[in-house]
């Protein structure tokens, strides 16, 4: 998979007197080309080695990805290779001498009759021998495809890699310990398709397993009992499954996120975090002041040391480990008002890579606590200078029913007192997701062309508590939709935007919202752009049932709850499906969809285009060859952006109107 040959890799090291943008970046009022925004970030992954003396990163130039491993002591390139067009999903160190690269491809598994999906592969690089080996290579009867994430552990026997693999002969998905020299796996724990997850301790022993029965919706926590595992706790979870979050604060504990009203009756979350003792089975709630969005584990011991959550201004951290807490307090003081994000720590916690993208397009810096300096190690979008980044404002407004909605308004660069601007509503996907502060390439690209951009975290978004999430259940095309148009009306009342010049754009669920905006709320929007959107809700859920060969699964129950369906093939969904409401669409629509999309099939855009043509409505349709659901390729991402801006400028010009 890797091609031999050297690529230029310059590690920019510039000592900072004060944290900020490099002096070399000129403040330019002219917007960057759209290709600069649409390109995938110049750095996709970056990781410190356990010692902190080496750094590995995945860089992107055009469609070509490359890996570069460099010594921070000598500046020497230890390994440089072209990865080509393969999509890189993860980068890990295995000890000090090996690096794991996880890539993905959109393929099917003909031997198993598996449908076309995103498949993951692992490659290990030996820095001493310069050899690259495939994970699970030559493992008897096991496909060289990763089933779930990989786990790295530093054990008494040395550095180890564990992955699950699919046995083509018996269907088992056992856990394998990988021979780091050959890539061959040895089964170390029996697991089947009902094994939903597991937790390894620092020695690579399975200390907890979760099983889930799709048909009954029963989730079971299994803990060690000699050489076997006992059922320690079980719950009926037809939709919201409990989840593992790694090890706890001590070696014999694991973290479980679960809805336990018996233990936390006042909790405003369905996944309260508990620490479970694997020997006694006792549960205790973790002592975080706020409900975390993610946890932070020690890079070597894998023990829980802290957590993070999304705040209005960016990521905030809370550490339980005293050393980690002191280190991060120093980082926040140095990067004041920059909302730094923790990317990678070395084992001693004396070096850390942080990322900032407040009022800039994104920059990685290496903080060395022993030297007391921060060095720039790379930029996410080097062609976009700070002066070309529009201001992002945190906003709040009331929905029609009084629910408070939070979101972000991105302004054209240089706009300080906005008035009467054309607006693009940019709806996020999910819908159980959210928009966050910082540099958003799509929003910034639109703002650079003179548009204000509204990103509203409508009801059903995550990050605002259980009640806010559940307020979205059954509200596809209903209040989740009007939350967006309520934001338009509020901005118009404030005088920020011109209500006659508003379009709606989005991808995935946001693509549905764009189509539904024209079909169900058309008096608000002049035009819409849907990227990989769902146009026929009933058809989408029925396809899920067909793929899973069942009329009842966790995924089907999830979609029915959010969409408001009582059962599979519920015809009431037709009233909310833009493809079935084509005659009501008021305004031109641009459809863009990747041909390799395995999440929302391209047929969803094709049937919408055909329905609009039959209804005599204006529609354009762009198919993106070789593109998946996540716009992973630079060329197609750039084309999506160029087509979107062209369409907006034709139907909702940013310049003055008569």
DAWO-V189959 format. One record per pair of residues at least 4 apart in sequence whose C-alpha atoms are under 7 Angstrom apart, sorted by sequence separation. I is the first residue (numbers start at 1). J is the second residue. If there is no record, write none. Layout:
BEGIN
i & j
I & J
I & J
END
This chain:
BEGIN
i & j
32 & 36
34 & 38
35 & 39
48 & 52
49 & 53
60 & 64
61 & 65
71 & 75
94 & 98
109 & 113
110 & 114
126 & 130
154 & 158
155 & 159
167 & 171
179 & 183
191 & 195
200 & 204
201 & 205
213 & 217
224 & 228
225 & 229
237 & 241
249 & 253
260 & 264
261 & 265
277 & 281
298 & 302
310 & 314
311 & 315
321 & 325
322 & 326
323 & 327
324 & 328
325 & 329
326 & 330
327 & 331
328 & 332
329 & 333
330 & 334
331 & 335
332 & 336
345 & 349
346 & 350
357 & 361
368 & 372
369 & 373
384 & 388
385 & 389
398 & 402
399 & 403
411 & 415
429 & 433
440 & 444
441 & 445
442 & 446
443 & 447
444 & 448
445 & 449
447 & 451
457 & 461
464 & 468
465 & 469
466 & 470
467 & 471
475 & 479
476 & 480
477 & 481
478 & 482
479 & 483
481 & 485
482 & 486
483 & 487
484 & 488
485 & 489
486 & 490
487 & 491
488 & 492
489 & 493
490 & 494
491 & 495
492 & 496
506 & 510
507 & 511
508 & 512
509 & 513
510 & 514
511 & 515
512 & 516
513 & 517
514 & 518
515 & 519
516 & 520
517 & 521
518 & 522
536 & 540
537 & 541
538 & 542
539 & 543
540 & 544
541 & 545
542 & 546
543 & 547
544 & 548
545 & 549
546 & 550
552 & 556
553 & 557
554 & 558
555 & 559
556 & 560
557 & 561
558 & 562
559 & 563
560 & 564
561 & 565
566 & 570
573 & 577
577 & 581
578 & 582
581 & 585
597 & 601
602 & 606
603 & 607
604 & 608
605 & 609
606 & 610
607 & 611
608 & 612
609 & 613
610 & 614
611 & 615
612 & 616
613 & 617
627 & 631
628 & 632
633 & 637
634 & 638
635 & 639
636 & 640
637 & 641
638 & 642
639 & 643
640 & 644
641 & 645
642 & 646
643 & 647
644 & 648
645 & 649
646 & 650
647 & 651
648 & 652
649 & 653
49 & 54
60 & 65
70 & 75
71 & 76
93 & 98
94 & 99
109 & 114
125 & 130
126 & 131
154 & 159
166 & 171
167 & 172
178 & 183
179 & 184
200 & 205
201 & 206
212 & 217
213 & 218
224 & 229
225 & 230
248 & 253
276 & 281
277 & 282
297 & 302
298 & 303
310 & 315
311 & 316
319 & 324
320 & 325
335 & 340
346 & 351
357 & 362
368 & 373
398 & 403
399 & 404
446 & 451
447 & 452
475 & 480
476 & 481
491 & 496
492 & 497
506 & 511
517 & 522
545 & 550
552 & 557
560 & 565
565 & 570
597 & 602
612 & 617
627 & 632
648 & 653
649 & 654
48 & 54
49 & 55
59 & 65
60 & 66
70 & 76
71 & 77
93 & 99
94 & 100
108 & 114
109 & 115
125 & 131
126 & 132
153 & 159
154 & 160
166 & 172
167 & 173
178 & 184
179 & 185
200 & 206
201 & 207
212 & 218
213 & 219
223 & 229
224 & 230
247 & 253
248 & 254
276 & 282
277 & 283
297 & 303
298 & 304
309 & 315
310 & 316
319 & 325
345 & 351
346 & 352
356 & 362
357 & 363
367 & 373
368 & 374
398 & 404
399 & 405
428 & 434
447 & 453
491 & 497
492 & 498
505 & 511
545 & 551
560 & 566
574 & 580
627 & 633
631 & 637
48 & 55
58 & 65
59 & 66
70 & 77
71 & 78
92 & 99
93 & 100
108 & 115
125 & 132
137 & 144
153 & 160
166 & 173
178 & 185
199 & 206
200 & 207
212 & 219
222 & 229
223 & 230
247 & 254
248 & 255
276 & 283
297 & 304
298 & 305
308 & 315
309 & 316
345 & 352
355 & 362
356 & 363
367 & 374
397 & 404
398 & 405
428 & 435
462 & 469
492 & 499
506 & 513
518 & 525
560 & 567
595 & 602
612 & 619
47 & 55
48 & 56
58 & 66
59 & 67
69 & 77
70 & 78
92 & 100
108 & 116
124 & 132
125 & 133
136 & 144
152 & 160
153 & 161
165 & 173
177 & 185
178 & 186
198 & 206
199 & 207
211 & 219
212 & 220
222 & 230
223 & 231
246 & 254
247 & 255
275 & 283
276 & 284
296 & 304
297 & 305
308 & 316
309 & 317
332 & 340
344 & 352
345 & 353
355 & 363
356 & 364
366 & 374
367 & 375
396 & 404
397 & 405
460 & 468
461 & 469
472 & 480
506 & 514
517 & 525
565 & 573
594 & 602
47 & 56
58 & 67
69 & 78
91 & 100
92 & 101
107 & 116
108 & 117
123 & 132
124 & 133
135 & 144
152 & 161
164 & 173
165 & 174
176 & 185
177 & 186
199 & 208
210 & 219
211 & 220
222 & 231
223 & 232
246 & 255
274 & 283
275 & 284
296 & 305
297 & 306
308 & 317
344 & 353
355 & 364
365 & 374
366 & 375
396 & 405
397 & 406
459 & 468
460 & 469
505 & 514
593 & 602
627 & 636
46 & 56
47 & 57
57 & 67
58 & 68
69 & 79
91 & 101
106 & 116
107 & 117
123 & 133
124 & 134
151 & 161
152 & 162
164 & 174
165 & 175
176 & 186
177 & 187
198 & 208
199 & 209
210 & 220
211 & 221
221 & 231
222 & 232
245 & 255
274 & 284
275 & 285
296 & 306
307 & 317
308 & 318
343 & 353
354 & 364
355 & 365
365 & 375
366 & 376
396 & 406
443 & 453
459 & 469
460 & 470
504 & 514
518 & 528
609 & 619
46 & 57
57 & 68
68 & 79
69 & 80
90 & 101
91 & 102
106 & 117
107 & 118
123 & 134
124 & 135
151 & 162
164 & 175
176 & 187
177 & 188
198 & 209
210 & 221
220 & 231
221 & 232
244 & 255
245 & 256
259 & 270
274 & 285
275 & 286
295 & 306
296 & 307
307 & 318
342 & 353
343 & 354
353 & 364
354 & 365
365 & 376
366 & 377
395 & 406
396 & 407
460 & 471
545 & 556
45 & 57
46 & 58
56 & 68
57 & 69
68 & 80
90 & 102
106 & 118
107 & 119
122 & 134
123 & 135
150 & 162
151 & 163
163 & 175
164 & 176
175 & 187
176 & 188
197 & 209
198 & 210
209 & 221
210 & 222
221 & 233
244 & 256
258 & 270
259 & 271
273 & 285
274 & 286
295 & 307
306 & 318
307 & 319
342 & 354
343 & 355
353 & 365
354 & 366
364 & 376
365 & 377
395 & 407
459 & 471
460 & 472
544 & 556
593 & 605
609 & 621
624 & 636
45 & 58
56 & 69
67 & 80
68 & 81
89 & 102
105 & 118
106 & 119
122 & 135
150 & 163
162 & 175
163 & 176
174 & 187
175 & 188
197 & 210
209 & 222
220 & 233
221 & 234
243 & 256
244 & 257
258 & 271
259 & 272
273 & 286
294 & 307
295 & 308
306 & 319
341 & 354
342 & 355
353 & 366
364 & 377
394 & 407
395 & 408
459 & 472
460 & 473
515 & 528
43 & 57
44 & 58
55 & 69
56 & 70
67 & 81
88 & 102
89 & 103
104 & 118
105 & 119
149 & 163
162 & 176
163 & 177
175 & 189
196 & 210
208 & 222
209 & 223
220 & 234
242 & 256
243 & 257
257 & 271
258 & 272
294 & 308
305 & 319
306 & 320
340 & 354
341 & 355
352 & 366
353 & 367
364 & 378
394 & 408
395 & 409
514 & 528
591 & 605
43 & 58
44 & 59
55 & 70
66 & 81
67 & 82
88 & 103
89 & 104
104 & 119
105 & 120
162 & 177
174 & 189
175 & 190
195 & 210
196 & 211
208 & 223
219 & 234
220 & 235
242 & 257
243 & 258
257 & 272
258 & 273
292 & 307
293 & 308
294 & 309
305 & 320
306 & 321
340 & 355
341 & 356
351 & 366
352 & 367
363 & 378
364 & 379
393 & 408
394 & 409
514 & 529
515 & 530
541 & 556
43 & 59
54 & 70
55 & 71
66 & 82
67 & 83
87 & 103
88 & 104
104 & 120
148 & 164
161 & 177
162 & 178
174 & 190
175 & 191
195 & 211
196 & 212
207 & 223
208 & 224
219 & 235
242 & 258
257 & 273
292 & 308
293 & 309
305 & 321
340 & 356
351 & 367
352 & 368
363 & 379
392 & 408
393 & 409
514 & 530
42 & 59
43 & 60
54 & 71
55 & 72
65 & 82
66 & 83
86 & 103
87 & 104
103 & 120
104 & 121
146 & 163
147 & 164
161 & 178
174 & 191
194 & 211
195 & 212
207 & 224
218 & 235
219 & 236
256 & 273
257 & 274
292 & 309
293 & 310
339 & 356
351 & 368
362 & 379
363 & 380
392 & 409
393 & 410
551 & 568
42 & 60
53 & 71
54 & 72
65 & 83
86 & 104
87 & 105
102 & 120
103 & 121
146 & 164
147 & 165
173 & 191
174 & 192
194 & 212
218 & 236
219 & 237
255 & 273
256 & 274
338 & 356
350 & 368
351 & 369
362 & 380
392 & 410
512 & 530
41 & 60
42 & 61
53 & 72
64 & 83
65 & 84
86 & 105
102 & 121
103 & 122
146 & 165
147 & 166
172 & 191
173 & 192
194 & 213
217 & 236
218 & 237
255 & 274
256 & 275
350 & 369
361 & 380
362 & 381
391 & 410
392 & 411
511 & 530
53 & 73
64 & 84
65 & 85
102 & 122
145 & 165
172 & 192
173 & 193
217 & 237
255 & 275
338 & 358
350 & 370
361 & 381
390 & 410
391 & 411
435 & 455
511 & 531
64 & 85
101 & 122
102 & 123
172 & 193
217 & 238
254 & 275
255 & 276
390 & 411
459 & 480
504 & 525
511 & 532
512 & 533
63 & 85
100 & 122
101 & 123
143 & 165
253 & 275
254 & 276
390 & 412
391 & 413
435 & 457
458 & 480
502 & 524
503 & 525
511 & 533
512 & 534
100 & 123
101 & 124
121 & 144
142 & 165
143 & 166
253 & 276
254 & 277
361 & 384
390 & 413
434 & 457
502 & 525
503 & 526
504 & 527
505 & 528
506 & 529
507 & 530
508 & 531
510 & 533
511 & 534
512 & 535
100 & 124
121 & 145
122 & 146
142 & 166
143 & 167
253 & 277
315 & 339
389 & 413
390 & 414
502 & 526
503 & 527
504 & 528
505 & 529
506 & 530
507 & 531
508 & 532
509 & 533
99 & 124
100 & 125
120 & 145
121 & 146
142 & 167
143 & 168
252 & 277
253 & 278
314 & 339
361 & 386
388 & 413
458 & 483
501 & 526
503 & 528
504 & 529
505 & 530
506 & 531
507 & 532
508 & 533
509 & 534
98 & 124
99 & 125
119 & 145
120 & 146
141 & 167
142 & 168
252 & 278
313 & 339
315 & 341
360 & 386
458 & 484
507 & 533
508 & 534
542 & 568
98 & 125
99 & 126
141 & 168
248 & 275
359 & 386
424 & 451
426 & 453
434 & 461
542 & 569
98 & 126
141 & 169
361 & 389
423 & 451
424 & 452
425 & 453
426 & 454
427 & 455
432 & 460
433 & 461
434 & 462
456 & 484
579 & 607
595 & 623
97 & 126
98 & 127
242 & 271
360 & 389
422 & 451
423 & 452
424 & 453
425 & 454
426 & 455
427 & 456
431 & 460
432 & 461
433 & 462
579 & 608
582 & 611
589 & 618
590 & 619
591 & 620
592 & 621
593 & 622
594 & 623
595 & 624
97 & 127
359 & 389
421 & 451
422 & 452
423 & 453
424 & 454
425 & 455
431 & 461
432 & 462
582 & 612
588 & 618
589 & 619
590 & 620
591 & 621
592 & 622
593 & 623
594 & 624
595 & 625
596 & 626
597 & 627
598 & 628
599 & 629
97 & 128
421 & 452
538 & 569
588 & 619
589 & 620
590 & 621
591 & 622
592 & 623
593 & 624
594 & 625
595 & 626
596 & 627
597 & 628
598 & 629
359 & 391
481 & 513
538 & 570
579 & 611
583 & 615
594 & 626
595 & 627
596 & 628
597 & 629
410 & 443
538 & 571
582 & 615
594 & 627
595 & 628
594 & 628
412 & 447
413 & 448
538 & 573
594 & 629
411 & 447
412 & 448
537 & 573
538 & 574
410 & 447
412 & 450
412 & 451
477 & 516
485 & 524
411 & 451
412 & 452
537 & 577
411 & 452
536 & 577
136 & 178
410 & 452
411 & 453
535 & 577
536 & 578
409 & 452
410 & 453
535 & 578
536 & 579
49 & 93
409 & 453
410 & 454
535 & 579
47 & 92
50 & 95
139 & 184
409 & 454
45 & 91
50 & 96
137 & 183
138 & 184
139 & 185
201 & 247
299 & 345
408 & 454
409 & 455
49 & 96
136 & 183
137 & 184
155 & 202
199 & 246
299 & 346
300 & 347
408 & 455
79 & 127
135 & 183
136 & 184
154 & 202
155 & 203
199 & 247
299 & 347
407 & 455
408 & 456
592 & 640
78 & 127
133 & 182
134 & 183
135 & 184
136 & 185
153 & 202
154 & 203
232 & 281
407 & 456
133 & 183
153 & 203
201 & 251
406 & 456
407 & 457
153 & 204
406 & 457
251 & 303
405 & 457
250 & 303
405 & 458
224 & 278
249 & 303
390 & 444
223 & 278
247 & 302
248 & 303
249 & 304
389 & 444
112 & 168
247 & 303
248 & 304
249 & 305
247 & 304
390 & 447
94 & 152
9 & 68
519 & 578
527 & 587
528 & 588
529 & 589
530 & 590
531 & 591
532 & 592
526 & 587
527 & 588
528 & 589
529 & 590
530 & 591
531 & 592
532 & 593
516 & 578
519 & 581
527 & 589
528 & 590
529 & 591
530 & 592
531 & 593
532 & 594
515 & 578
519 & 582
522 & 585
95 & 159
522 & 586
94 & 159
519 & 584
94 & 160
519 & 585
534 & 600
518 & 585
519 & 586
533 & 600
518 & 586
532 & 600
536 & 604
518 & 587
535 & 604
534 & 604
535 & 605
207 & 278
533 & 605
7 & 80
535 & 608
6 & 80
7 & 81
423 & 497
6 & 81
420 & 495
421 & 496
422 & 497
5 & 81
419 & 495
420 & 496
421 & 497
422 & 498
4 & 81
362 & 439
419 & 496
420 & 497
421 & 498
3 & 81
4 & 82
361 & 439
418 & 496
419 & 497
420 & 498
423 & 501
424 & 502
425 & 503
426 & 504
427 & 505
428 & 506
429 & 507
431 & 509
2 & 81
3 & 82
360 & 439
422 & 501
423 & 502
424 & 503
425 & 504
426 & 505
427 & 506
428 & 507
429 & 508
430 & 509
2 & 82
3 & 83
358 & 438
422 & 502
423 & 503
424 & 504
425 & 505
426 & 506
429 & 509
2 & 83
357 & 438
358 & 439
424 & 505
428 & 509
429 & 510
1 & 83
312 & 394
357 & 439
428 & 510
427 & 510
399 & 483
400 & 486
427 & 513
476 & 562
399 & 486
474 & 561
475 & 562
476 & 563
473 & 561
474 & 562
475 & 563
473 & 562
474 & 563
475 & 564
397 & 487
472 & 562
473 & 563
474 & 564
473 & 564
397 & 490
532 & 629
202 & 301
477 & 576
202 & 302
529 & 644
314 & 436
314 & 437
313 & 437
314 & 438
527 & 651
312 & 437
526 & 652
154 & 300
501 & 652
269 & 465
270 & 466
268 & 465
269 & 466
268 & 466
451 & 654
450 & 654
422 & 654
52 & 346
51 & 346
48 & 344
50 & 346
51 & 347
47 & 344
48 & 345
49 & 346
50 & 347
48 & 346
52 & 351
19 & 334
239 & 554
19 & 335
238 & 554
239 & 557
239 & 558
42 & 379
43 & 380
215 & 552
42 & 380
215 & 553
41 & 380
42 & 381
214 & 553
41 & 381
214 & 554
36 & 383
36 & 384
32 & 384
32 & 388
16 & 373
31 & 388
15 & 373
16 & 374
27 & 385
29 & 387
15 & 374
16 & 375
26 & 385
27 & 386
28 & 387
29 & 388
15 & 375
25 & 385
27 & 387
28 & 388
14 & 375
13 & 375
14 & 376
13 & 376
12 & 376
13 & 377
12 & 377
11 & 377
12 & 378
38 & 441
37 & 441
37 & 445
34 & 445
31 & 448
117 & 598
116 & 598
106 & 596
87 & 632
63 & 633
63 & 634
62 & 634
63 & 635
40 & 633
40 & 634
39 & 634
38 & 634
39 & 637
38 & 637
39 & 638
38 & 638
35 & 638
38 & 641
34 & 642
END
